[in-house]
Amino acid sequence: MKKIKVLTTLLLVLLSTSLLVSSAQAQNDMDVDPRHALEAVVSMYSPMHGLHSFWLDAVCERMTQGGCGYFTENLDSILWQAGQDVTGDQAELIDVVATLDDGSQVWKAVLTIHENCQIAKNCTTSESDIYLHVVYDGAQGKWLLNRVLYGPYIDFPKFEEK
């Protein structure tokens, strides 16, 4: 019975999780669809209840190797705990904020998170700006998420003056 509940929950999360990309933003400098990197963000903020290793694999599949390492070392437990009530989320690319010297980019997106939506009256929705560092992988022909620079539960890094 518990396996059926876990599988049902997984299916509901996957079905309720969607990705929006405006057609105007889908064209970037390399004429590549940004959905792959945004799917990492969507997965990151909607953990699969009881399936921690599967969730990590789903997130890291759409990230750079270094980004996955950073995620698992620094953000995994925070986002796993914070996302337990998430029943769906969406990420929409707003703008390419910067193209860095190495060709990687900083994107601004909007993340919408839906929580406790099994019962409509308990459902809450929050919307946040989120900043992403993405890297184009020519072998895959896709943008990969390297890091969430700023977003829910992830603040700008603090620097100490020496």
Contacts in CASP RR format, 6 or more apart in sequence:
PFRMAT RR
TARGET T0000
AUTHOR 0000-0000-0000
METHOD contacts of the structure
MODEL  1
MKKIKVLTTLLLVLLSTSLLVSSAQAQNDMDVDPRHALEAVVSMYSPMHG
LHSFWLDAVCERMTQGGCGYFTENLDSILWQAGQDVTGDQAELIDVVATL
DDGSQVWKAVLTIHENCQIAKNCTTSESDIYLHVVYDGAQGKWLLNRVLY
GPYIDFPKFEEK
6 49 0 8 1.000
6 50 0 8 1.000
6 51 0 8 1.000
9 48 0 8 1.000
9 49 0 8 1.000
10 48 0 8 1.000
10 49 0 8 1.000
10 51 0 8 1.000
12 87 0 8 1.000
13 46 0 8 1.000
13 48 0 8 1.000
13 49 0 8 1.000
13 86 0 8 1.000
13 87 0 8 1.000
13 88 0 8 1.000
16 87 0 8 1.000
16 88 0 8 1.000
16 114 0 8 1.000
16 117 0 8 1.000
17 42 0 8 1.000
17 43 0 8 1.000
17 46 0 8 1.000
17 88 0 8 1.000
17 89 0 8 1.000
17 90 0 8 1.000
18 42 0 8 1.000
18 88 0 8 1.000
18 90 0 8 1.000
19 35 0 8 1.000
19 38 0 8 1.000
19 39 0 8 1.000
19 42 0 8 1.000
19 90 0 8 1.000
19 91 0 8 1.000
20 90 0 8 1.000
20 91 0 8 1.000
20 92 0 8 1.000
21 33 0 8 1.000
21 34 0 8 1.000
21 35 0 8 1.000
21 38 0 8 1.000
21 92 0 8 1.000
21 93 0 8 1.000
22 92 0 8 1.000
22 93 0 8 1.000
25 34 0 8 1.000
25 92 0 8 1.000
25 93 0 8 1.000
25 94 0 8 1.000
25 95 0 8 1.000
26 33 0 8 1.000
26 34 0 8 1.000
26 35 0 8 1.000
26 93 0 8 1.000
28 34 0 8 1.000
28 96 0 8 1.000
28 105 0 8 1.000
28 143 0 8 1.000
29 96 0 8 1.000
29 99 0 8 1.000
29 105 0 8 1.000
30 136 0 8 1.000
32 136 0 8 1.000
32 141 0 8 1.000
32 142 0 8 1.000
32 143 0 8 1.000
33 142 0 8 1.000
34 93 0 8 1.000
34 107 0 8 1.000
34 134 0 8 1.000
34 143 0 8 1.000
36 62 0 8 1.000
36 140 0 8 1.000
36 142 0 8 1.000
36 143 0 8 1.000
36 144 0 8 1.000
37 62 0 8 1.000
37 107 0 8 1.000
37 132 0 8 1.000
37 134 0 8 1.000
37 142 0 8 1.000
37 143 0 8 1.000
37 144 0 8 1.000
37 145 0 8 1.000
38 91 0 8 1.000
38 92 0 8 1.000
38 93 0 8 1.000
38 109 0 8 1.000
39 62 0 8 1.000
39 91 0 8 1.000
40 59 0 8 1.000
40 61 0 8 1.000
40 62 0 8 1.000
40 63 0 8 1.000
40 144 0 8 1.000
40 145 0 8 1.000
41 91 0 8 1.000
41 109 0 8 1.000
41 111 0 8 1.000
41 130 0 8 1.000
41 132 0 8 1.000
41 145 0 8 1.000
41 148 0 8 1.000
42 89 0 8 1.000
42 90 0 8 1.000
42 91 0 8 1.000
43 55 0 8 1.000
43 58 0 8 1.000
43 59 0 8 1.000
43 62 0 8 1.000
44 59 0 8 1.000
44 71 0 8 1.000
44 75 0 8 1.000
44 79 0 8 1.000
44 148 0 8 1.000
45 79 0 8 1.000
45 83 0 8 1.000
45 86 0 8 1.000
45 89 0 8 1.000
45 111 0 8 1.000
45 113 0 8 1.000
45 152 0 8 1.000
46 83 0 8 1.000
46 86 0 8 1.000
46 87 0 8 1.000
46 88 0 8 1.000
46 89 0 8 1.000
46 113 0 8 1.000
47 55 0 8 1.000
47 79 0 8 1.000
47 80 0 8 1.000
47 83 0 8 1.000
47 84 0 8 1.000
47 86 0 8 1.000
48 54 0 8 1.000
48 55 0 8 1.000
48 58 0 8 1.000
49 84 0 8 1.000
52 80 0 8 1.000
55 80 0 8 1.000
56 72 0 8 1.000
56 76 0 8 1.000
59 68 0 8 1.000
59 71 0 8 1.000
60 68 0 8 1.000
60 69 0 8 1.000
60 71 0 8 1.000
60 72 0 8 1.000
62 144 0 8 1.000
62 145 0 8 1.000
63 71 0 8 1.000
63 144 0 8 1.000
63 145 0 8 1.000
63 146 0 8 1.000
64 135 0 8 1.000
64 137 0 8 1.000
64 144 0 8 1.000
64 145 0 8 1.000
64 146 0 8 1.000
66 146 0 8 1.000
67 145 0 8 1.000
67 146 0 8 1.000
67 147 0 8 1.000
70 147 0 8 1.000
71 147 0 8 1.000
75 148 0 8 1.000
75 153 0 8 1.000
75 154 0 8 1.000
78 153 0 8 1.000
78 154 0 8 1.000
79 153 0 8 1.000
82 152 0 8 1.000
82 153 0 8 1.000
83 115 0 8 1.000
85 115 0 8 1.000
85 116 0 8 1.000
86 113 0 8 1.000
86 114 0 8 1.000
86 115 0 8 1.000
87 114 0 8 1.000
87 115 0 8 1.000
87 116 0 8 1.000
87 117 0 8 1.000
87 118 0 8 1.000
87 123 0 8 1.000
88 113 0 8 1.000
88 114 0 8 1.000
88 117 0 8 1.000
89 111 0 8 1.000
89 112 0 8 1.000
89 113 0 8 1.000
89 114 0 8 1.000
90 111 0 8 1.000
90 112 0 8 1.000
91 109 0 8 1.000
91 110 0 8 1.000
91 111 0 8 1.000
91 112 0 8 1.000
91 130 0 8 1.000
92 109 0 8 1.000
92 110 0 8 1.000
92 112 0 8 1.000
93 107 0 8 1.000
93 108 0 8 1.000
93 109 0 8 1.000
94 107 0 8 1.000
94 108 0 8 1.000
94 109 0 8 1.000
94 110 0 8 1.000
94 129 0 8 1.000
95 107 0 8 1.000
95 108 0 8 1.000
96 105 0 8 1.000
96 106 0 8 1.000
96 107 0 8 1.000
97 105 0 8 1.000
97 106 0 8 1.000
97 107 0 8 1.000
97 108 0 8 1.000
97 131 0 8 1.000
98 105 0 8 1.000
98 106 0 8 1.000
99 105 0 8 1.000
100 106 0 8 1.000
103 135 0 8 1.000
103 136 0 8 1.000
104 133 0 8 1.000
104 134 0 8 1.000
104 135 0 8 1.000
104 136 0 8 1.000
104 146 0 8 1.000
105 133 0 8 1.000
105 134 0 8 1.000
105 136 0 8 1.000
105 143 0 8 1.000
106 131 0 8 1.000
106 132 0 8 1.000
106 133 0 8 1.000
106 134 0 8 1.000
106 149 0 8 1.000
107 131 0 8 1.000
107 132 0 8 1.000
107 134 0 8 1.000
108 129 0 8 1.000
108 130 0 8 1.000
108 131 0 8 1.000
108 132 0 8 1.000
109 129 0 8 1.000
109 130 0 8 1.000
109 131 0 8 1.000
109 132 0 8 1.000
110 127 0 8 1.000
110 128 0 8 1.000
110 129 0 8 1.000
110 130 0 8 1.000
111 127 0 8 1.000
111 128 0 8 1.000
111 129 0 8 1.000
111 130 0 8 1.000
111 151 0 8 1.000
111 152 0 8 1.000
112 125 0 8 1.000
112 126 0 8 1.000
112 127 0 8 1.000
113 125 0 8 1.000
113 126 0 8 1.000
113 127 0 8 1.000
113 128 0 8 1.000
113 152 0 8 1.000
114 123 0 8 1.000
114 124 0 8 1.000
114 125 0 8 1.000
115 123 0 8 1.000
115 124 0 8 1.000
115 125 0 8 1.000
115 126 0 8 1.000
116 122 0 8 1.000
116 123 0 8 1.000
116 124 0 8 1.000
117 123 0 8 1.000
126 152 0 8 1.000
128 151 0 8 1.000
128 152 0 8 1.000
129 150 0 8 1.000
129 151 0 8 1.000
130 148 0 8 1.000
130 150 0 8 1.000
130 151 0 8 1.000
130 152 0 8 1.000
131 148 0 8 1.000
131 149 0 8 1.000
131 150 0 8 1.000
131 151 0 8 1.000
132 145 0 8 1.000
132 146 0 8 1.000
132 147 0 8 1.000
132 148 0 8 1.000
132 149 0 8 1.000
133 145 0 8 1.000
133 146 0 8 1.000
133 147 0 8 1.000
133 149 0 8 1.000
134 143 0 8 1.000
134 144 0 8 1.000
134 145 0 8 1.000
134 146 0 8 1.000
135 143 0 8 1.000
135 144 0 8 1.000
135 146 0 8 1.000
136 142 0 8 1.000
136 143 0 8 1.000
136 144 0 8 1.000
137 143 0 8 1.000
137 144 0 8 1.000
148 154 0 8 1.000
149 156 0 8 1.000
150 156 0 8 1.000
END
